[in-house]
Amino acid sequence: MDVLQVIASATQIVSDMVRAISSLEQASRNLDEAPKRIQSLSDFVYDLENLTQRIKQKHAYKLHNPQLDYQIQSLSSLIERLRPNISKARRIVSKSRAKNLAKVVWTSVAGDPLEKLVNSIRNDLNWWLESQTLAGSVEKVIDSTAKTIPVRLKIKPEQGYPISSKCKFIRTSLEQDSSNRVILIVGLSGIGKSCLARQVAADPPMQFVDGGVELGFGQWCSRAACYGSKDEYQRRLARKICKFLVQIGFWKKIGDENSGDLEYMCCLLQEALYGKSILILLDDVWEQDIVERFAKLYDNNCSYLVTTRNEAVYEITEAQKVELNKDDVKEISKAILLYHSFLSEEEVPGVAESLLERCGHHPLTVAVMGKALRKETRAEKWEKAIIDLSTYATCAPGPVSYVNEKEAENTLTIFRSFEFSLEAMPEDSRRLFIALAALSWAEPVPEACLESVWSVVGQENLFPLVVCKLVEGSLLMKTDSFPLYQVHDMVSLYLDCKTNNSVKILFSESSPEEIAFISPWLLTFGKETVKQIAEERTELCIGALEEKQAAITLDAIIKAVMASKSISELEASRASFSSILGPRIEKLISSNSQDLIAVTAAAITMIFSKTDYQMYFPSLEFIDAVDKLVSTLEGCEDPKIQTNISIVLAKLAEFGSPDTVHKVLQSILINQLADLLSPNNEEWHESVLTTLMSLIKAGKSNAIERMYALEIERSLVKLLENGSEVVQHHAIVTLKAFYEVGGPPANGFLQPSNLNLLPWQVRLSLERFVWSDKSIIPLASKPQTFEDLILKLLDNDIKQVVEAMQDLIPIVEKAGDSGIRNMILQSPLIKRLSELLQCGRSEKNSTRSESVFLLTKLACSGGEPCIKKFLEHDIIPELVKLMHCNVPELQDSSYMALHQMLFSNGGVLIIKDGTH
């Protein structure tokens, strides 16, 4: 529900309540009718309460503004005033008839109490309605305030992590020392650095008027994780900055075209934070230059909370260092344990203090153990947990990458807490968790990947229940938005120790079909050591030509590529799989299995680039690939298979020899493609148009002749009228290719009679192909001169005006000729078009749209002299007004017109005029 709809609802509800009050006033004389009227009022109040909640949720990030909050509270105040009066009215009319008789006598002396309540409720409603007259409706008032208030960014605090004295210390440091822009929070893994930082940033000091925001880095964004590659490290860091720009609202989405250029991203970062006052949490930083890049940004009042366990980052001299140690977390560890164990202070066994000490009071360890002992009140179970932790910490070897940590035993204790948590879970959850050790957890992993791993080790329909157990046990974390999973760095380190176990489960204990399915997923999302095994198995499954395994692997490749989280990931996956699939497509397409050929075609269309087609497709000419593919198409009714194989055939023609082009054009089932261009097959439009473009490039006029014969042109024009924006774009490109290569036929479907029915931007792109002979003005019942058309244009009849503008198009297009241009400039044409732009009535929207169209044509053809004339008649301001009207077609056409004018010969005049 948008703003106006919500407010209309509020006003309507209150207005209905006013009318209901009038009915209740009449019903007060007939007590049999009064209960119904009162129930109606009660329902109105309930609706108003729901509406208030929706408004609060909509503007949740702006409620820090006192004025906005006050306006929203006015609705709540109205509800609070109405409730008791309605309740009193209900009690009055519910009295027994005997009491009603006495009431009649009392009323004659003291007045009717129900009537008094009616008047009170009416006054409350009128008060509220009158308070909203300034803006006409509730949300219009609220929106007018909210529109000028900047969004205050928010960080979600960690659940179950109480406010500690260290948290208060950091807040005080930020409030009292504004010159100290960087606070480094250091300490061992699992000790609560991130939780502490989130608590501070979730409720930042008042000077951070723009709120707080969190950006996580992790070991993935480090030189070590990039194996020393400077370019790869900078690409990853640039990607993180892109994400930050989206988080703070500077970008709506990540722009992949520039996301790999670190220096460019840093320039945008400087621009994005200009004048801002944000408390920025840089979490799990592994490189010193990350902090330095943020800290050196100027002209802002931002401060940075940085969490790290990398000693190299400690050396940032200008930062204030806050170390988090055992004594700091000891004061809150008991509260964390109670929160996660679902036990009260009285219910928890007395050995809880010993367990906390054995956990080293580490928040992560305490949380994991608390969840493992959830609702457990038996002391012997808690004692067993303490013994298990102690035994593991004494006997287990320390992880290699943590030998330099001050408290290696505490690290092992954390690991044992994971194992204790797993032991309390069902076997399915334990098995899935160990299998997940094969994945790389440097970045969040898509849910589809976890589900694929689970399909190898358990029953597919149980996945939601099994993964839920791991999330509840703090061994997995699920993101709030996109279905992604991530793990704490200590969990990741623990899983590193289980990689061999995972490889054994997934490769040694799985069936050939299961290995065929999981290998592409592990090649995409696995650890580097696992990727090598997965690549070998993927090549083996495709190359061995065991048809079932090959088909399973190809299908998994498609799904793994589709699970990519970004364009850069998608391109990397496609490149990896194309190098495996490319050399093997001859054998795959040569098989006698139509199912294998179909899935091969699907994989090719998904992962092949132009370079891949050029490299691998010529060899298919020697294996009768066209016949194999066409035989698969014959009798096939699955649109997905039809479009995939048609694309492969079209690409064979595009990158093949003339003989192959001829064979494809003779064999491909264009009638199938024509059927898929119908409006009810929107899902396949883009694939079909891709196929048509490849056929046009390869077969040129021969291909176009076949398409004309099957009325492909008619289907394309219908897509221009009704298709989505993306499909319209593809259809325009295809039609332009039609006409540029083969020319529009005399009896083509796109004619002057239906050209003006198409969307404005489509008409602008294709109009020149309809008037292919610029020397011929379209025939009319009587030849019309330029003067005749101007007279029609000056008429008051809308139909005459529109016809005149359409007939003027061929003349206006020749405004590049000085004689015709002077004739136009000396006529009242431009003045009349300016007047037509200002017609505000809806029935004249068609004339306004046509006016914009003619003005665009004049700017493109007539150049600077026409632009000067536009400025004389204030046409540019009128186009700007149209951009802000509520008619989508006029918005689009005026935007396109201004765009064309700005980049035409004379566009600089518009810019100069705008600066004065």
Secondary structure as GFF3:
##gff-version 3
##sequence-region A 1 916
A	DSSP	alpha_helix	3	27	.	.	.	ID=ss1
A	DSSP	alpha_helix	34	58	.	.	.	ID=ss2
A	DSSP	three_ten_helix	60	62	.	.	.	ID=ss3
A	DSSP	alpha_helix	66	93	.	.	.	ID=ss4
A	DSSP	alpha_helix	97	110	.	.	.	ID=ss5
A	DSSP	alpha_helix	113	131	.	.	.	ID=ss6
A	DSSP	alpha_helix	138	146	.	.	.	ID=ss7
A	DSSP	alpha_helix	165	176	.	.	.	ID=ss8
A	DSSP	beta_strand	182	186	.	.	.	ID=ss9
A	DSSP	alpha_helix	193	202	.	.	.	ID=ss10
A	DSSP	beta_strand	212	216	.	.	.	ID=ss11
A	DSSP	alpha_helix	230	247	.	.	.	ID=ss12
A	DSSP	alpha_helix	262	272	.	.	.	ID=ss13
A	DSSP	beta_strand	279	283	.	.	.	ID=ss14
A	DSSP	alpha_helix	288	295	.	.	.	ID=ss15
A	DSSP	beta_strand	303	308	.	.	.	ID=ss16
A	DSSP	three_ten_helix	311	315	.	.	.	ID=ss17
A	DSSP	beta_strand	320	323	.	.	.	ID=ss18
A	DSSP	alpha_helix	326	341	.	.	.	ID=ss19
A	DSSP	alpha_helix	352	358	.	.	.	ID=ss20
A	DSSP	alpha_helix	363	372	.	.	.	ID=ss21
A	DSSP	alpha_helix	379	395	.	.	.	ID=ss22
A	DSSP	three_ten_helix	400	402	.	.	.	ID=ss23
A	DSSP	alpha_helix	408	423	.	.	.	ID=ss24
A	DSSP	alpha_helix	427	435	.	.	.	ID=ss25
A	DSSP	three_ten_helix	436	438	.	.	.	ID=ss26
A	DSSP	beta_strand	445	446	.	.	.	ID=ss27
A	DSSP	alpha_helix	447	457	.	.	.	ID=ss28
A	DSSP	three_ten_helix	460	462	.	.	.	ID=ss29
A	DSSP	alpha_helix	463	472	.	.	.	ID=ss30
A	DSSP	beta_strand	477	478	.	.	.	ID=ss31
A	DSSP	beta_strand	484	486	.	.	.	ID=ss32
A	DSSP	alpha_helix	489	496	.	.	.	ID=ss33
A	DSSP	alpha_helix	499	503	.	.	.	ID=ss34
A	DSSP	pi_helix	504	508	.	.	.	ID=ss35
A	DSSP	alpha_helix	512	525	.	.	.	ID=ss36
A	DSSP	alpha_helix	528	543	.	.	.	ID=ss37
A	DSSP	alpha_helix	547	562	.	.	.	ID=ss38
A	DSSP	alpha_helix	567	581	.	.	.	ID=ss39
A	DSSP	three_ten_helix	582	584	.	.	.	ID=ss40
A	DSSP	alpha_helix	585	590	.	.	.	ID=ss41
A	DSSP	alpha_helix	594	607	.	.	.	ID=ss42
A	DSSP	alpha_helix	610	616	.	.	.	ID=ss43
A	DSSP	three_ten_helix	618	622	.	.	.	ID=ss44
A	DSSP	alpha_helix	625	633	.	.	.	ID=ss45
A	DSSP	alpha_helix	639	654	.	.	.	ID=ss46
A	DSSP	alpha_helix	658	667	.	.	.	ID=ss47
A	DSSP	alpha_helix	670	676	.	.	.	ID=ss48
A	DSSP	three_ten_helix	679	684	.	.	.	ID=ss49
A	DSSP	alpha_helix	685	709	.	.	.	ID=ss50
A	DSSP	alpha_helix	712	722	.	.	.	ID=ss51
A	DSSP	alpha_helix	725	742	.	.	.	ID=ss52
A	DSSP	alpha_helix	752	755	.	.	.	ID=ss53
A	DSSP	alpha_helix	760	770	.	.	.	ID=ss54
A	DSSP	alpha_helix	786	793	.	.	.	ID=ss55
A	DSSP	alpha_helix	798	812	.	.	.	ID=ss56
A	DSSP	alpha_helix	818	826	.	.	.	ID=ss57
A	DSSP	alpha_helix	829	837	.	.	.	ID=ss58
A	DSSP	three_ten_helix	842	844	.	.	.	ID=ss59
A	DSSP	alpha_helix	845	862	.	.	.	ID=ss60
A	DSSP	alpha_helix	864	872	.	.	.	ID=ss61
A	DSSP	alpha_helix	875	883	.	.	.	ID=ss62
A	DSSP	alpha_helix	888	902	.	.	.	ID=ss63
A	DSSP	alpha_helix	907	915	.	.	.	ID=ss64
###
